[in-house]
């Protein structure tokens, strides 16, 4: 239906996806990273953007609970290497 494919409907689906990612990020405490993700809002935003974009580019899989725990250590290492 054209309503399901409208820009407005897509916007709401994207907002639902972002909320799902944010809920998981609120529970992010990977071992060995200290308070890195709980105290650094810019890093949390980066991780949220990565997970959201990956989900949009892979609609067959989209976002699944726990993906944040897999992605966080990689972002931590990338950020640490760039210092």
N, C-alpha and C positions, 0 to 999 in steps of 0.2 A: 504494500500500500504506500502511497505517496506521503502519508502522514508519518509512517514509521521511518521513512528515508529523508525526512525534512531536516534542515539544518538545526531547527529547534530540538527535535528528537535526538539528534546526534550530540548536541550540546549537553542534554540531560544524561545521556549514556556516558559521556566523557566525565561529567561531574560525579556520577555514581562510581566510576572506575577510580577517579582521584580520591574519593572518600574511602574506598576499600584499601587503596595503597596507604593513605594517611593513617588509617586504623592500625595497620601492621607496623608502620614506622613508629607509632607511639609505643609499641612493645619491643623495640629494637635495642638489645643489649648484647652485642656479640662479644665473645670472650677475647681478651687480649687487646681490646680497643679502648679500654677505660671509659671515660665520659665523652669520648670523641663525637659520638652521634647524638647524645642527649643534650650537650651544651652548644653544639655548633649548628645553628639554624641554616646557614648557607650550605653546609654539607648535606643536611637532611633534605634540603630543597633539590640539590643535585641528584641525590639518590631517588627522590620522588620523580623527578623529570626523566631519569634513565628508565625507571620501571614503567612509567606511563607511556613513554615513547616505544619501548620494547613491546608493550602490550598492544599498542595501536598498530605496530608493524607486523605483529604475529597474532591476528585475530582468532586463528584456530585454537591457539593456546591461551592467549590473553594473559591476564594476571591470575596467579594462584597464590593462596596464602602460603607464606614462607619464602617466597622468592626474594624478599628483602634480606633474609638471612644469608642467602647465597651471594647476593650482589654486594652487600655491605663490606665484607672483607676485601673484595677486589677494589672498590672505591677507596677504602682505607689505604691499601698499598699504593694505588696510583697517586693519591694525594701525598703520601709520605715520600714517594720517589721524586715528586716534583719539587720538593723543598730543597 
